[in-house]
Every structure is written in structure tokens, then in C-alpha cells.
């Protein structure tokens, strides 16, 4: 319980201030800016996934890229790893409603963190990241706008289910 309280406290310190009613002129600009940041993060993640699957990267490099991608979406990789599922949900839905871009980004970062952990034989870390990624992908609406080159959330969830089943078989 103390870890959860610490994680929640750390997240609140790093979280952006609560939003007020959007100003019409800036809301479009903010949305466009967020979409550009998500696209930049997606480029980092796309390249990392290729390197991970080809086993052309090491843990330190993968972690650096995951941190960079998470930061582009205003997220912190270490907090995503540390926090429980409820607190992770608060990170992507600070106002109670999930922000689609941040939710997808957090899910994809955690998914790739799980892939990297699995390749590095860190089973428990892989299971934790995959489980949180699956939860977040469940919040991404079907047919929602995803960065180019990434599967739909439902497809990614099926992939995670297979990876979790494989990890359960190796326990």
C-alpha cells in the first residue's frame, strides 16, 4: 500500500495542472501540437520495435528510447513502470476521461517495455508491463486515429494475450 501511495504522490507532483474549460482558439492548436508530439513518439517507437524484434538493440538503448517517446507525450517511463494499474489510469485520464493519444502512447510504451524485458529475460517486469499495456489498449477506441504503421488496439491486445500466455507457460 505504501508503494501505491508513493507512486500516486510522485505522479501528482509530475502531473500537469488540472485543465479548465478549453479556450476555442487554443484548443485546436493544442490538439494539433499533441498529435505532432504523438507522431514523433510513434516514429521513435516504430524504430525501436524493429530493432527489438531484430535483436539489434540493448536494454540501455531501448530504455533511453522508451523514456524519450514517453516524454514526448508528457509521460514518465519510470512512473508507468512503478505505478499500479489504477494510478496508471489516472496518468492517462487526469480529468477522468482518457486522452486517446496519451492512452495509446502509454500503452505502446508499456508494450515495448514488456517486449524488451522479455528479450532480456526479466519475466516479472515483462508481465507487469504487458498487463498495464493491455488495460490501456482496452481504453483505445476501435477505429480511432492511430499513428501510421501500428496495429489496431484489439490486435495489439491479442498479441499481448499470446505473450502473457507464453510467459505463464515459462513460470
N, C-alpha and C positions, 0 to 999 in steps of 0.2 A: 504494500500500500504506500510505503514511503517513496518508492521509486516512481509510482504514478503521480504522487503529489509533487515530487521534484520535477518530473517531466512536464507536468501541467504548468508549474511555476516558470520553468525555463521557456516554455512555448509562449506564455503570456508576456514575458519580457521581450521576446523577439518578434511577437506578432504585430502587424500593423494596427494603428488605432482603428476603433470601430468606424464603419462608414456612416455618413449622414446621407440624407436624400441626395441623389446624384443631380449635378447641375447639367442641364441638357447639352450645352455646348461642349463640356469637357467629357461627358460620358462616352461619346463616340471616339474621341481621341484616346481616352484611357483604354477602351476596349481594343482599339487598333494597336496601341502600344503593347498591351498584354499579349495579343495574338502574335505580334512580331517577336516578343521575348519567347513565347512558346515555340515558335518556328525555329528560333536559334537553338533553343534547348533540344528540340527534336533532331536537329542536324547533329548535335553532339551525341545524342543517344543512338541515332541510326549508325553512326560510325563506330561507336563503342560496341553495339550489338554485333556488328560484322567482325570486329576484332576479337570479341569474346568467343564467338562461335568458331572462328578460325584459330583460336588459341594463340593470338598474336599480341596479347597484352598481359601485363602482370597486375597483381592486386593493387599496388600503389597507383598505377596509371588509371586503372578502372575507377578507383575511389576518387581520384582527382577529377576525372570527367563527370562522375555522378554528382560530386559536390558542385561543379560548375553548372551543370544542367539544372540542378535543384535551385541554385541561387538565382538563375535567370527567371525562375518562376516565383521568387520570393520565399523559397522553402529552404530548410536546412537538413541536409542528409543525416547528420548525427541525430537530430531530433526525430526524424522519420524512423530511424533505426531503433532509437531508445524508447519512444512512446508506445503505449498500448494502443489498441485499435480505436477506443473511444476518443482518446486525445488526438490521434492521427486524424480522425474525422473532424475534430474541431479545427485542425490546422488548415484543412481544405474548405471548410464551411464555417468561417468565423462568425457569420451572421445567421447561421442555421441552415442556409441553403447552399449546397455545394456549388462552387465556381467550376464550371466544366473544364476550362483549360488547366487550372491548378490541380483539379482532381485527376485528370488524365496524366498530367506531368508527374504528380506524386506517385501514381500507380505505376507508371512506366519506369520511373527511377527505382522504385522498390522491386519491381520485377527484374530489372537488370542487376540490381544489387543481389537478388536471390540467385540469378544465373552465375554471377561472379563468385558468390560464396560457395555454390555447389561445385563449380570448377576448381575451387581452392580447398575442397573437402571440409568446408565449415557447415556441416549439416544443419545444426540448430539455427544458425544465422540465416541459412537459405530458407528453412521452413518459416521462420518469423517474417522475413521479407516477402516471401510468396503469399503468405496468409493475408498480410496487410494489403498487398497489391491486389489480390483477388477481391477483397472487400471494396477497395476503391474503384476497381474496374466495374463492379456491380452498380456503382452510382453514375457511371458514364452512360448517357442515354444512347440507345441504339440509333444509328443513323446520324449521330452528332458529328460535327465537323472535327476530324482528326487530322493531324499533320500527315502529309503525304508519305507513303511507304510503311505505314503501321497498320496492323490488322484491327478490325472492329473489336470492341471491348469483350463481346461474347466469345469471340475466337481466342482472345488472349486468356480469358478465364478458363476455357477448355484446356489450353496449353498448360496453365498453372496447375489445374487439377491433375493432369498427367504427371507433371514434375513432382507434385506433392505425393501422389501415389507411388511414384518411383522412390522418393525419399523414405516413405513409410516402409517400403519393402526392404530398404537397406538398414533399417534400425536394428 
